Amino acid sequence: MVDFHKRILFSDEAHFWLNGYVNKQNCRIWSEANPQVYAETPLHPEKTDCLELWFQQDGATYHTARAAIDLLKDTFGDRLISHYGPVDWPPRSCDLTPLDYFLWGYVKSLVYADKPQTLDHLEDSIRRVIADIRPQMLEKVIENWRSKLDYIRASRGSPMPEIIFKM
């Protein structure tokens, strides 16, 4: 598919703290039930057109819960790139997600440079930094992502010897 890389909606989240960086990605809480999980059922189905968008997410446990995967399959059909999805996403591969290998570090470096002291200030800084990101920068990041995929394909999945990032 021509311009496939321009049709992917990447999904991820990052945690911001007033007292600095905390790596929540390495914190796991196990339980038999999650009382916070719920799914709303619309009265009338939405008439949305996803414009042939693909949805990509990493393999975080809460992203791959049966309810989440079922909802995403209903929405995106075979255009879901996810662990347990129609197109499997390699586990523990944050180096393949532009949000992980670029966006969150970039945003946090600018947000924390402002030294926010209140939650409102932190939130305003995050919104400002995100709003200031130019489409040209994101295009370069996605081109870099394509280079990473080409390398991985050519090396049959071998680890990358160095981080390739060109701005």
N, C-alpha and C positions, 0 to 999 in steps of 0.2 A: 504494500500500500504506500503510495507516494505521501510524503509528509506525515507518516505515522507518528513520529515523535512530537508533532504539533497537536495531536489529538488525544494526548494522555493527560488526565487530571490526577496529579500526584496528591496523596493524602498523608498527613503526618501531624504531629503536634510537638510542641516544645514547652518546657516549664521555665518560667521566669520568676525570680525571687528578689526581694528587696535587699537581702543580705548576700547576694552573689550567686554563683553557679552551684547547683546541686544536680548530680546525674541521676535522675529518676529512672533512666532506662535500665539501670542495674538493680532496681528495687522491685521485688516481686512479692505479692501478697496472695496466698492461696486460700481458697474457701470453697465450700460445697455449693454455696448459693451467692448470688449477687443481688441484693435487694434494690439496687439502683438501676437494674436493667428493665427497660420497658419499651414497648413498641406501640406507637400510635397508629390506629387504622383510620384512614380518611373515610368520610362518609361517601364521597364520590371520588373515583380515581382521577388523579391529576392528568391533564393532557399535556405532558411535557415531551419535548423532542431533545434528546441528548446529543443531537448532531453527530452521531457516530463517535462520540467521545468514549475513550477507554478510561477505566478507573484503576489506579495502581495504589496499593497499600502494602506496608511491610507485614511481617508475620507475627506482630505482637499478639499475645493471647486474646486480648479483648477485641482485637480487630478480626480475629478468625473464629469467634464464637458462632455457633450454628445460626443464631438469629441474625447476626450481622451479615454473614455470608449469604444467607437466603434472601435478605433484603437487597443486597448488592446484585445478586444474580437476577432477581426480579427486575431491577432497574437497568442493569447494563448487559444482561444476557451473557453471551460468550466474550464480551469485551471487559472482563474483570481479570486483572492481574493481581493475584493474591495467593497466599498459602491456602490451600483447600479450594481455590477458585479454578475456573476453566483453564486459565493460563497460570501455572504455578510460579510463585516468586521465590527465589532462593532464600533459605533461612539465613539469618545473621549476615545480611548483605547490605549494611548501611552505606557502604561505599558505592552502591549503585543507585541510591536515592538522592537526587539533587537537593531535596529539602534537608537531608542529614549532612551530606558532604559539603554543602555550600550555604544554603539559606539561613539555617538557625545560627550558625557561627557568625555569619555576616550581620544578621539582625542583632544578635546579642552583643557583639562588639560595639555597635553604635548605640544601642540602648544603654548599656552599662557605662559607656564613656560619659553619658549625661548624669550619672550617679543619682538615679531617682530615689527620693526619700519617702514617698507615699505611694500607695497603690494607684491613686489617680494619676500621679506623675509617671509611674511605670507604664500604665495602660496608655496614656497619651504618647509616651515615647515610642512604644511598640507600634501604635497606629501611624505615627508620623514616619518612622523608619520604613514601614511596609509601604505606605503611600508614596514615598520618595523613590522606590525601586523602579527603574526605567525598563520598559519592555526590551530594549536592546541588551541590557545586562542579562535578563532571563533567557534571551535567545542564545547568547554566548554560553550560558550555563548548560542549556539543552544540547547545543552543539558539542560541548565537552562530554556530556553524558553519552551522546552517540559514539564518540571516540572511545570511551570506556567500554561500551558494549562491543564495539568492533574488536578491541583488544581481547576482551574475554572470549569472544567467539573464536578468534584466530588462535588463542592459546588454549582452547578447550577448557576454559574455566580455571586456569592457573591463577594464583594470586598475583596482583599487580605489583611489580617491583618497586614502584614509586607512585606517588599521587600525581596524576596528570591533571593539571588545571591551568588553562590559559585564559586570560582576560584581555 
